[in-house]
Amino acid sequence: MEETTLNQKTLIASDTYDPVLKKQTIGTGIDLIAGTILGRVTASRKLLAYAAASNDGSQNPVGVLMEDASAAASDVDAVVGFPGAYVKGNMIGLDQAGEDALEARGIIFI
């Protein structure tokens, strides 16, 4: 199996509809890799991996992690993509409900 490193060029689907990029705090829990769909925890406002079954706010997807984030031991700041066009095949944790919710936020997948 060939190992692939995802970077912004492999995540962004269109150079005519570049995403809005912003540094955000990724909450402590696990290390995440670029392309992970993120949800925002209501109480802390920190981002975690989108989890449809959660009830802390992370069940509502808000953006795409644009770089690896080593958050297993502590919070880290990382670049997150917001409205824009992304390569659907390179997303991690994207389900149909998440895709529909993100589309309403201006995040589309090609």
N, CA, C and O atoms as a Tinker XYZ file with bonds, in Angstrom:
   440  protein
     1  N      0.840000   -1.177000    0.000000    73     2
     2  CA     0.000000    0.000000    0.000000    64     1     3
     3  C      0.889000    1.247000    0.000000    63     2     4     5
     4  O      1.799000    1.373000    0.819000    81     3
     5  N      0.617000    2.144000   -0.913000    73     3     6
     6  CA     1.406000    3.361000   -1.021000    64     5     7
     7  C      0.901000    4.397000   -0.024000    63     6     8     9
     8  O     -0.302000    4.639000    0.078000    81     7
     9  N      1.826000    5.005000    0.707000    73     7    10
    10  CA     1.458000    6.033000    1.676000    64     9    11
    11  C      1.365000    7.378000    0.968000    63    10    12    13
    12  O      2.268000    7.762000    0.224000    81    11
    13  N      0.280000    8.082000    1.201000    73    11    14
    14  CA     0.062000    9.383000    0.576000    64    13    15
    15  C      0.021000   10.455000    1.640000    63    14    16    17
    16  O     -0.653000   10.295000    2.657000    81    15
    17  N      0.723000   11.531000    1.423000    73    15    18
    18  CA     0.674000   12.669000    2.327000    64    17    19
    19  C     -0.272000   13.694000    1.726000    63    18    20    21
    20  O     -0.077000   14.156000    0.601000    81    19
    21  N     -1.293000   14.042000    2.486000    73    19    22
    22  CA    -2.232000   15.046000    2.013000    64    21    23
    23  C     -1.713000   16.425000    2.371000    63    22    24    25
    24  O     -1.192000   16.636000    3.466000    81    23
    25  N     -1.853000   17.352000    1.457000    73    23    26
    26  CA    -1.495000   18.739000    1.714000    64    25    27
    27  C     -2.579000   19.615000    1.120000    63    26    28    29
    28  O     -3.550000   19.110000    0.556000    81    27
    29  N     -2.426000   20.893000    1.240000    73    27    30
    30  CA    -3.483000   21.788000    0.769000    64    29    31
    31  C     -3.781000   21.593000   -0.711000    63    30    32    33
    32  O     -4.940000   21.704000   -1.111000    81    31
    33  N     -2.795000   21.311000   -1.525000    73    31    34
    34  CA    -3.049000   21.130000   -2.950000    64    33    35
    35  C     -3.859000   19.865000   -3.231000    63    34    36    37
    36  O     -4.603000   19.829000   -4.211000    81    35
    37  N     -3.737000   18.838000   -2.410000    73    35    38
    38  CA    -4.511000   17.627000   -2.635000    64    37    39
    39  C     -5.893000   17.717000   -2.008000    63    38    40    41
    40  O     -6.752000   16.882000   -2.294000    81    39
    41  N     -6.127000   18.710000   -1.159000    73    39    42
    42  CA    -7.420000   18.860000   -0.504000    64    41    43
    43  C     -8.323000   19.843000   -1.221000    63    42    44    45
    44  O     -9.544000   19.691000   -1.202000    81    43
    45  N     -7.741000   20.849000   -1.853000    73    43    46
    46  CA    -8.522000   21.903000   -2.497000    64    45    47
    47  C     -8.865000   21.470000   -3.919000    63    46    48    49
    48  O     -7.994000   21.053000   -4.684000    81    47
    49  N    -10.147000   21.575000   -4.258000    73    47    50
    50  CA   -10.619000   21.066000   -5.540000    64    49    51
    51  C    -10.566000   22.076000   -6.670000    63    50    52    53
    52  O    -10.592000   21.687000   -7.838000    81    51
    53  N    -10.495000   23.344000   -6.360000    73    51    54
    54  CA   -10.586000   24.349000   -7.411000    64    53    55
    55  C     -9.743000   25.570000   -7.088000    63    54    56    57
    56  O     -9.835000   26.126000   -5.993000    81    55
    57  N     -8.924000   25.984000   -8.038000    73    55    58
    58  CA    -8.141000   27.193000   -7.803000    64    57    59
    59  C     -8.953000   28.448000   -8.094000    63    58    60    61
    60  O     -8.467000   29.559000   -7.882000    81    59
    61  N    -10.184000   28.289000   -8.576000    73    59    62
    62  CA   -11.048000   29.441000   -8.794000    64    61    63
    63  C    -12.023000   29.655000   -7.638000    63    62    64    65
    64  O    -12.737000   30.658000   -7.599000    81    63
    65  N    -12.050000   28.719000   -6.706000    73    63    66
    66  CA   -12.932000   28.836000   -5.544000    64    65    67
    67  C    -12.147000   28.410000   -4.315000    63    66    68    69
    68  O    -12.507000   27.464000   -3.614000    81    67
    69  N    -11.049000   29.147000   -4.073000    73    67    70
    70  CA   -10.170000   28.832000   -2.947000    64    69    71
    71  C    -10.918000   28.951000   -1.628000    63    70    72    73
    72  O    -11.789000   29.808000   -1.480000    81    71
    73  N    -10.585000   28.100000   -0.677000    73    71    74
    74  CA   -11.270000   28.159000    0.618000    64    73    75
    75  C    -10.793000   29.329000    1.480000    63    74    76    77
    76  O     -9.715000   29.887000    1.276000    81    75
    77  N    -11.619000   29.665000    2.425000    73    75    78
    78  CA   -11.246000   30.610000    3.469000    64    77    79
    79  C    -10.438000   29.809000    4.480000    63    78    80    81
    80  O    -10.933000   28.810000    5.004000    81    79
    81  N     -9.209000   30.221000    4.766000    73    79    82
    82  CA    -8.340000   29.514000    5.694000    64    81    83
    83  C     -8.161000   30.334000    6.959000    63    82    84    85
    84  O     -7.991000   31.552000    6.907000    81    83
    85  N     -8.202000   29.646000    8.104000    73    83    86
    86  CA    -8.085000   30.352000    9.377000    64    85    87
    87  C     -7.479000   29.418000   10.420000    63    86    88    89
    88  O     -7.843000   28.244000   10.493000    81    87
    89  N     -6.553000   29.941000   11.230000    73    87    90
    90  CA    -5.997000   29.166000   12.350000    64    89    91
    91  C     -7.083000   28.988000   13.399000    63    90    92    93
    92  O     -7.778000   29.939000   13.757000    81    91
    93  N     -7.219000   27.764000   13.886000    73    91    94
    94  CA    -8.217000   27.430000   14.890000    64    93    95
    95  C     -7.593000   26.487000   15.911000    63    94    96    97
    96  O     -6.578000   25.847000   15.636000    81    95
    97  N     -8.203000   26.407000   17.085000    73    95    98
    98  CA    -7.708000   25.503000   18.121000    64    97    99
    99  C     -8.358000   24.133000   17.963000    63    98   100   101
   100  O     -9.581000   23.998000   17.943000    81    99
   101  N     -7.506000   23.131000   17.852000    73    99   102
   102  CA    -7.945000   21.737000   17.800000    64   101   103
   103  C     -7.844000   21.206000   19.220000    63   102   104   105
   104  O     -6.779000   21.273000   19.834000    81   103
   105  N     -8.942000   20.680000   19.746000    73   103   106
   106  CA    -8.983000   20.215000   21.128000    64   105   107
   107  C     -8.211000   18.925000   21.342000    63   106   108   109
   108  O     -8.052000   18.110000   20.433000    81   107
   109  N     -7.740000   18.766000   22.560000    73   107   110
   110  CA    -6.992000   17.574000   22.962000    64   109   111
   111  C     -7.845000   16.328000   22.786000    63   110   112   113
   112  O     -9.046000   16.343000   23.059000    81   111
   113  N     -7.227000   15.264000   22.335000    73   111   114
   114  CA    -7.930000   13.986000   22.210000    64   113   115
   115  C     -7.155000   12.997000   21.383000    63   114   116   117
   116  O     -6.672000   11.987000   21.895000    81   115
   117  N     -7.035000   13.286000   20.093000    73   115   118
   118  CA    -6.287000   12.398000   19.203000    64   117   119
   119  C     -5.561000   13.241000   18.157000    63   118   120   121
   120  O     -5.925000   14.386000   17.887000    81   119
   121  N     -4.530000   12.641000   17.582000    73   119   122
   122  CA    -3.853000   13.281000   16.463000    64   121   123
   123  C     -4.764000   13.175000   15.241000    63   122   124   125
   124  O     -5.356000   12.125000   14.990000    81   123
   125  N     -4.873000   14.252000   14.494000    73   123   126
   126  CA    -5.712000   14.281000   13.305000    64   125   127
   127  C     -4.857000   14.552000   12.087000    63   126   128   129
   128  O     -3.812000   15.194000   12.186000    81   127
   129  N     -5.297000   14.065000   10.934000    73   127   130
   130  CA    -4.544000   14.305000    9.712000    64   129   131
   131  C     -5.330000   15.226000    8.782000    63   130   132   133
   132  O     -6.552000   15.343000    8.873000    81   131
   133  N     -4.594000   15.868000    7.895000    73   131   134
   134  CA    -5.195000   16.783000    6.929000    64   133   135
   135  C     -6.322000   16.088000    6.190000    63   134   136   137
   136  O     -6.199000   14.932000    5.785000    81   135
   137  N     -7.418000   16.806000    6.020000    73   135   138
   138  CA    -8.583000   16.265000    5.343000    64   137   139
   139  C     -9.683000   15.842000    6.286000    63   138   140   141
   140  O    -10.786000   15.511000    5.851000    81   139
   141  N     -9.389000   15.849000    7.598000    73   139   142
   142  CA   -10.394000   15.464000    8.583000    64   141   143
   143  C    -11.500000   16.515000    8.640000    63   142   144   145
   144  O    -11.229000   17.715000    8.698000    81   143
   145  N    -12.736000   16.053000    8.622000    73   143   146
   146  CA   -13.881000   16.943000    8.791000    64   145   147
   147  C    -13.988000   17.269000   10.277000    63   146   148   149
   148  O    -13.877000   16.381000   11.122000    81   147
   149  N    -14.203000   18.543000   10.590000    73   147   150
   150  CA   -14.193000   18.998000   11.979000    64   149   151
   151  C    -15.550000   19.540000   12.414000    63   150   152   153
   152  O    -16.291000   20.127000   11.624000    81   151
   153  N    -15.855000   19.326000   13.701000    73   151   154
   154  CA   -17.023000   19.924000   14.339000    64   153   155
   155  C    -16.559000   20.750000   15.522000    63   154   156   157
   156  O    -15.493000   20.490000   16.080000    81   155
   157  N    -17.350000   21.745000   15.913000    73   155   158
   158  CA   -16.966000   22.640000   17.003000    64   157   159
   159  C    -17.712000   22.277000   18.282000    63   158   160   161
   160  O    -18.942000   22.234000   18.298000    81   159
   161  N    -16.965000   22.015000   19.356000    73   159   162
   162  CA   -17.550000   21.721000   20.661000    64   161   163
   163  C    -18.198000   22.999000   21.189000    63   162   164   165
   164  O    -17.557000   24.048000   21.261000    81   163
   165  N    -19.452000   22.901000   21.551000    73   163   166
   166  CA   -20.215000   24.080000   21.956000    64   165   167
   167  C    -19.612000   24.763000   23.182000    63   166   168   169
   168  O    -19.453000   25.984000   23.180000    81   167
   169  N    -19.277000   24.018000   24.216000    73   167   170
   170  CA   -18.804000   24.597000   25.476000    64   169   171
   171  C    -17.425000   25.249000   25.357000    63   170   172   173
   172  O    -17.214000   26.338000   25.890000    81   171
   173  N    -16.497000   24.606000   24.673000    73   171   174
   174  CA   -15.112000   25.095000   24.617000    64   173   175
   175  C    -14.798000   25.903000   23.361000    63   174   176   177
   176  O    -13.818000   26.648000   23.335000    81   175
   177  N    -15.618000   25.763000   22.321000    73   175   178
   178  CA   -15.396000   26.389000   21.006000    64   177   179
   179  C    -14.200000   25.785000   20.271000    63   178   180   181
   180  O    -13.789000   26.313000   19.238000    81   179
   181  N    -13.631000   24.684000   20.787000    73   179   182
   182  CA   -12.513000   24.016000   20.128000    64   181   183
   183  C    -13.054000   23.043000   19.085000    63   182   184   185
   184  O    -14.197000   22.596000   19.166000    81   183
   185  N    -12.216000   22.727000   18.112000    73   183   186
   186  CA   -12.605000   21.812000   17.059000    64   185   187
   187  C    -12.107000   20.411000   17.358000    63   186   188   189
   188  O    -10.998000   20.219000   17.856000    81   187
   189  N    -12.949000   19.439000   17.045000    73   187   190
   190  CA   -12.625000   18.017000   17.139000    64   189   191
   191  C    -13.038000   17.360000   15.832000    63   190   192   193
   192  O    -13.709000   17.977000   15.005000    81   191
   193  N    -12.638000   16.111000   15.646000    73   191   194
   194  CA   -13.116000   15.369000   14.483000    64   193   195
   195  C    -14.639000   15.300000   14.538000    63   194   196   197
   196  O    -15.220000   15.011000   15.584000    81   195
   197  N    -15.270000   15.566000   13.415000    73   195   198
   198  CA   -16.725000   15.467000   13.288000    64   197   199
   199  C    -17.167000   14.064000   13.694000    63   198   200   201
   200  O    -16.605000   13.070000   13.235000    81   199
   201  N    -18.169000   13.994000   14.551000    73   199   202
   202  CA   -18.696000   12.712000   15.028000    64   201   203
   203  C    -20.211000   12.812000   15.094000    63   202   204   205
   204  O    -20.758000   13.396000   16.030000    81   203
   205  N    -20.892000   12.245000   14.103000    73   203   206
   206  CA   -22.341000   12.371000   13.977000    64   205   207
   207  C    -23.088000   11.905000   15.220000    63   206   208   209
   208  O    -24.178000   12.405000   15.500000    81   207
   209  N    -22.529000   10.962000   15.970000    73   207   210
   210  CA   -23.214000   10.419000   17.143000    64   209   211
   211  C    -22.956000   11.213000   18.423000    63   210   212   213
   212  O    -23.523000   10.890000   19.467000    81   211
   213  N    -22.130000   12.226000   18.364000    73   211   214
   214  CA   -21.819000   13.024000   19.558000    64   213   215
   215  C    -22.964000   13.960000   19.904000    63   214   216   217
   216  O    -23.884000   14.154000   19.110000    81   215
   217  N    -22.898000   14.536000   21.095000    73   215   218
   218  CA   -23.897000   15.532000   21.488000    64   217   219
   219  C    -23.245000   16.739000   22.155000    63   218   220   221
   220  O    -23.881000   17.448000   22.935000    81   219
   221  N    -21.964000   16.965000   21.838000    73   219   222
   222  CA   -21.226000   18.084000   22.427000    64   221   223
   223  C    -21.037000   19.248000   21.456000    63   222   224   225
   224  O    -20.383000   20.237000   21.788000    81   223
   225  N    -21.592000   19.135000   20.293000    73   223   226
   226  CA   -21.419000   20.136000   19.243000    64   225   227
   227  C    -20.598000   19.616000   18.085000    63   226   228   229
   228  O    -20.750000   20.092000   16.960000    81   227
   229  N    -19.723000   18.639000   18.335000    73   227   230
   230  CA   -18.874000   18.109000   17.265000    64   229   231
   231  C    -19.676000   17.282000   16.256000    63   230   232   233
   232  O    -19.132000   16.837000   15.246000    81   231
   233  N    -20.968000   17.076000   16.531000    73   231   234
   234  CA   -21.829000   16.375000   15.580000    64   233   235
   235  C    -22.263000   17.292000   14.427000    63   234   236   237
   236  O    -22.898000   16.846000   13.472000    81   235
   237  N    -21.914000   18.564000   14.534000    73   235   238
   238  CA   -22.232000   19.539000   13.496000    64   237   239
   239  C    -20.952000   19.948000   12.783000    63   238   240   241
   240  O    -20.162000   20.708000   13.344000    81   239
   241  N    -20.723000   19.470000   11.570000    73   239   242
   242  CA   -19.469000   19.771000   10.880000    64   241   243
   243  C    -19.378000   21.243000   10.502000    63   242   244   245
   244  O    -20.363000   21.867000   10.107000    81   243
   245  N    -18.156000   21.787000   10.636000    73   243   246
   246  CA   -17.957000   23.211000   10.337000    64   245   247
   247  C    -16.819000   23.493000    9.370000    63   246   248   249
   248  O    -16.788000   24.568000    8.770000    81   247
   249  N    -15.885000   22.569000    9.198000    73   247   250
   250  CA   -14.736000   22.852000    8.346000    64   249   251
   251  C    -13.880000   21.636000    8.075000    63   250   252   253
   252  O    -14.200000   20.520000    8.485000    81   251
   253  N    -12.770000   21.879000    7.365000    73   251   254
   254  CA   -11.845000   20.835000    6.942000    64   253   255
   255  C    -10.458000   21.152000    7.490000    63   254   256   257
   256  O     -9.953000   22.257000    7.295000    81   255
   257  N     -9.847000   20.201000    8.166000    73   255   258
   258  CA    -8.487000   20.374000    8.657000    64   257   259
   259  C     -7.533000   20.377000    7.470000    63   258   260   261
   260  O     -7.531000   19.439000    6.673000    81   259
   261  N     -6.728000   21.421000    7.347000    73   259   262
   262  CA    -5.856000   21.598000    6.193000    64   261   263
   263  C     -4.416000   21.151000    6.421000    63   262   264   265
   264  O     -3.609000   21.171000    5.491000    81   263
   265  N     -4.088000   20.752000    7.640000    73   263   266
   266  CA    -2.741000   20.268000    7.944000    64   265   267
   267  C     -2.861000   19.279000    9.091000    63   266   268   269
   268  O     -3.837000   19.310000    9.841000    81   267
   269  N     -1.881000   18.408000    9.233000    73   267   270
   270  CA    -1.893000   17.466000   10.350000    64   269   271
   271  C     -1.878000   18.233000   11.661000    63   270   272   273
   272  O     -1.270000   19.299000   11.762000    81   271
   273  N     -2.558000   17.678000   12.676000    73   271   274
   274  CA    -2.622000   18.321000   13.992000    64   273   275
   275  C     -2.339000   17.276000   15.065000    63   274   276   277
   276  O     -3.128000   16.350000   15.257000    81   275
   277  N     -1.225000   17.421000   15.756000    73   275   278
   278  CA    -0.822000   16.495000   16.820000    64   277   279
   279  C     -1.480000   16.927000   18.122000    63   278   280   281
   280  O     -0.870000   17.608000   18.946000    81   279
   281  N     -2.735000   16.522000   18.294000    73   279   282
   282  CA    -3.527000   16.973000   19.436000    64   281   283
   283  C     -3.794000   15.872000   20.458000    63   282   284   285
   284  O     -4.689000   16.012000   21.292000    81   283
   285  N     -3.040000   14.788000   20.408000    73   283   286
   286  CA    -3.275000   13.685000   21.346000    64   285   287
   287  C     -3.036000   14.110000   22.787000    63   286   288   289
   288  O     -3.783000   13.709000   23.680000    81   287
   289  N     -2.015000   14.910000   23.027000    73   287   290
   290  CA    -1.644000   15.260000   24.396000    64   289   291
   291  C     -2.069000   16.665000   24.822000    63   290   292   293
   292  O     -2.190000   16.941000   26.015000    81   291
   293  N     -2.295000   17.553000   23.851000    73   291   294
   294  CA    -2.661000   18.926000   24.201000    64   293   295
   295  C     -3.323000   19.607000   23.016000    63   294   296   297
   296  O     -3.216000   19.151000   21.878000    81   295
   297  N     -4.007000   20.707000   23.302000    73   295   298
   298  CA    -4.600000   21.512000   22.246000    64   297   299
   299  C     -3.497000   22.034000   21.326000    63   298   300   301
   300  O     -2.381000   22.299000   21.774000    81   299
   301  N     -3.810000   22.177000   20.056000    73   299   302
   302  CA    -2.878000   22.767000   19.090000    64   301   303
   303  C     -3.645000   23.701000   18.161000    63   302   304   305
   304  O     -4.846000   23.534000   17.948000    81   303
   305  N     -2.950000   24.669000   17.621000    73   303   306
   306  CA    -3.531000   25.519000   16.595000    64   305   307
   307  C     -3.167000   24.943000   15.241000    63   306   308   309
   308  O     -2.034000   24.516000   15.022000    81   307
   309  N     -4.137000   24.934000   14.330000    73   307   310
   310  CA    -3.916000   24.408000   12.990000    64   309   311
   311  C     -4.772000   25.183000   11.999000    63   310   312   313
   312  O     -5.749000   25.829000   12.378000    81   311
   313  N     -4.398000   25.112000   10.734000    73   311   314
   314  CA    -5.149000   25.786000    9.681000    64   313   315
   315  C     -6.365000   24.943000    9.322000    63   314   316   317
   316  O     -6.260000   23.741000    9.077000    81   315
   317  N     -7.527000   25.605000    9.297000    73   315   318
   318  CA    -8.796000   24.960000    8.973000    64   317   319
   319  C     -9.399000   25.683000    7.777000    63   318   320   321
   320  O     -9.371000   26.911000    7.697000    81   319
   321  N     -9.944000   24.904000    6.850000    73   319   322
   322  CA   -10.612000   25.458000    5.681000    64   321   323
   323  C    -12.106000   25.576000    5.917000    63   322   324   325
   324  O    -12.744000   24.670000    6.452000    81   323
   325  N    -12.643000   26.697000    5.510000    73   323   326
   326  CA   -14.065000   26.965000    5.626000    64   325   327
   327  C    -14.635000   27.061000    4.212000    63   326   328   329
   328  O    -14.219000   26.260000    3.375000    81   327
   329  N    -15.553000   27.972000    3.872000    73   327   330
   330  CA   -16.146000   27.928000    2.535000    64   329   331
   331  C    -15.113000   27.777000    1.427000    63   330   332   333
   332  O    -14.093000   28.466000    1.399000    81   331
   333  N    -15.408000   26.858000    0.519000    73   331   334
   334  CA   -14.527000   26.565000   -0.595000    64   333   335
   335  C    -14.905000   25.235000   -1.215000    63   334   336   337
   336  O    -15.880000   24.603000   -0.811000    81   335
   337  N    -14.125000   24.816000   -2.199000    73   335   338
   338  CA   -14.338000   23.543000   -2.881000    64   337   339
   339  C    -13.201000   22.593000   -2.522000    63   338   340   341
   340  O    -12.028000   22.964000   -2.575000    81   339
   341  N    -13.557000   21.369000   -2.159000    73   339   342
   342  CA   -12.593000   20.378000   -1.676000    64   341   343
   343  C    -12.723000   19.074000   -2.455000    63   342   344   345
   344  O    -13.770000   18.784000   -3.034000    81   343
   345  N    -11.646000   18.294000   -2.461000    73   343   346
   346  CA   -11.625000   16.992000   -3.122000    64   345   347
   347  C    -12.289000   15.978000   -2.194000    63   346   348   349
   348  O    -11.737000   15.621000   -1.153000    81   347
   349  N    -13.459000   15.526000   -2.577000    73   347   350
   350  CA   -14.254000   14.631000   -1.730000    64   349   351
   351  C    -13.494000   13.352000   -1.360000    63   350   352   353
   352  O    -13.576000   12.891000   -0.222000    81   351
   353  N    -12.767000   12.790000   -2.299000    73   351   354
   354  CA   -12.054000   11.539000   -2.056000    64   353   355
   355  C    -10.941000   11.646000   -1.029000    63   354   356   357
   356  O    -10.469000   10.622000   -0.535000    81   355
   357  N    -10.507000   12.856000   -0.694000    73   355   358
   358  CA    -9.432000   13.041000    0.279000    64   357   359
   359  C     -9.936000   13.473000    1.650000    63   358   360   361
   360  O     -9.143000   13.806000    2.531000    81   359
   361  N    -11.249000   13.468000    1.831000    73   359   362
   362  CA   -11.821000   13.844000    3.129000    64   361   363
   363  C    -11.868000   12.633000    4.054000    63   362   364   365
   364  O    -12.042000   11.498000    3.612000    81   363
   365  N    -11.710000   12.900000    5.342000    73   363   366
   366  CA   -11.728000   11.842000    6.360000    64   365   367
   367  C    -12.905000   12.114000    7.281000    63   366   368   369
   368  O    -13.019000   13.192000    7.864000    81   367
   369  N    -13.778000   11.124000    7.403000    73   367   370
   370  CA   -14.918000   11.246000    8.301000    64   369   371
   371  C    -16.120000   11.921000    7.683000    63   370   372   373
   372  O    -17.043000   12.301000    8.404000    81   371
   373  N    -16.141000   12.083000    6.370000    73   371   374
   374  CA   -17.262000   12.727000    5.700000    64   373   375
   375  C    -18.347000   11.704000    5.401000    63   374   376   377
   376  O    -18.102000   10.716000    4.710000    81   375
   377  N    -19.551000   11.943000    5.924000    73   375   378
   378  CA   -20.701000   11.116000    5.585000    64   377   379
   379  C    -21.717000   11.998000    4.856000    63   378   380   381
   380  O    -21.497000   13.201000    4.707000    81   379
   381  N    -22.816000   11.414000    4.404000    73   379   382
   382  CA   -23.782000   12.186000    3.624000    64   381   383
   383  C    -24.403000   13.317000    4.431000    63   382   384   385
   384  O    -24.590000   14.417000    3.911000    81   383
   385  N    -24.725000   13.060000    5.696000    73   383   386
   386  CA   -25.299000   14.111000    6.542000    64   385   387
   387  C    -24.303000   15.253000    6.719000    63   386   388   389
   388  O    -24.676000   16.426000    6.676000    81   387
   389  N    -23.038000   14.902000    6.918000    73   387   390
   390  CA   -21.999000   15.925000    7.059000    64   389   391
   391  C    -21.813000   16.716000    5.782000    63   390   392   393
   392  O    -21.648000   17.935000    5.821000    81   391
   393  N    -21.838000   16.035000    4.653000    73   391   394
   394  CA   -21.697000   16.716000    3.370000    64   393   395
   395  C    -22.851000   17.701000    3.157000    63   394   396   397
   396  O    -22.636000   18.829000    2.714000    81   395
   397  N    -24.061000   17.272000    3.472000    73   395   398
   398  CA   -25.228000   18.145000    3.319000    64   397   399
   399  C    -25.117000   19.375000    4.227000    63   398   400   401
   400  O    -25.402000   20.495000    3.802000    81   399
   401  N    -24.702000   19.158000    5.474000    73   399   402
   402  CA   -24.576000   20.267000    6.423000    64   401   403
   403  C    -23.481000   21.243000    5.989000    63   402   404   405
   404  O    -23.648000   22.456000    6.118000    81   403
   405  N    -22.374000   20.728000    5.480000    73   403   406
   406  CA   -21.279000   21.595000    5.047000    64   405   407
   407  C    -21.642000   22.369000    3.781000    63   406   408   409
   408  O    -21.227000   23.516000    3.611000    81   407
   409  N    -22.403000   21.751000    2.908000    73   407   410
   410  CA   -22.836000   22.456000    1.700000    64   409   411
   411  C    -23.630000   23.711000    2.057000    63   410   412   413
   412  O    -23.494000   24.747000    1.407000    81   411
   413  N    -24.453000   23.608000    3.087000    73   411   414
   414  CA   -25.221000   24.769000    3.541000    64   413   415
   415  C    -24.308000   25.874000    4.078000    63   414   416   417
   416  O    -24.726000   27.027000    4.174000    81   415
   417  N    -23.067000   25.531000    4.427000    73   415   418
   418  CA   -22.084000   26.495000    4.922000    64   417   419
   419  C    -21.155000   26.993000    3.813000    63   418   420   421
   420  O    -20.217000   27.744000    4.082000    81   419
   421  N    -21.409000   26.580000    2.574000    73   419   422
   422  CA   -20.566000   27.016000    1.458000    64   421   423
   423  C    -19.357000   26.143000    1.238000    63   422   424   425
   424  O    -18.432000   26.530000    0.525000    81   423
   425  N    -19.351000   24.971000    1.837000    73   423   426
   426  CA   -18.258000   24.017000    1.652000    64   425   427
   427  C    -18.785000   22.927000    0.739000    63   426   428   429
   428  O    -19.701000   22.186000    1.098000    81   427
   429  N    -18.187000   22.834000   -0.468000    73   427   430
   430  CA   -18.649000   21.858000   -1.436000    64   429   431
   431  C    -17.545000   20.852000   -1.736000    63   430   432   433
   432  O    -16.360000   21.115000   -1.526000    81   431
   433  N    -17.968000   19.693000   -2.232000    73   431   434
   434  CA   -17.032000   18.605000   -2.504000    64   433   435
   435  C    -17.173000   18.176000   -3.956000    63   434   436   437
   436  O    -18.277000   17.977000   -4.464000    81   435
   437  N    -16.023000   18.038000   -4.608000    73   435   438
   438  CA   -15.972000   17.656000   -6.010000    64   437   439
   439  C    -15.228000   16.341000   -6.130000    63   438   440
   440  O    -15.063000   15.824000   -7.235000    81   439
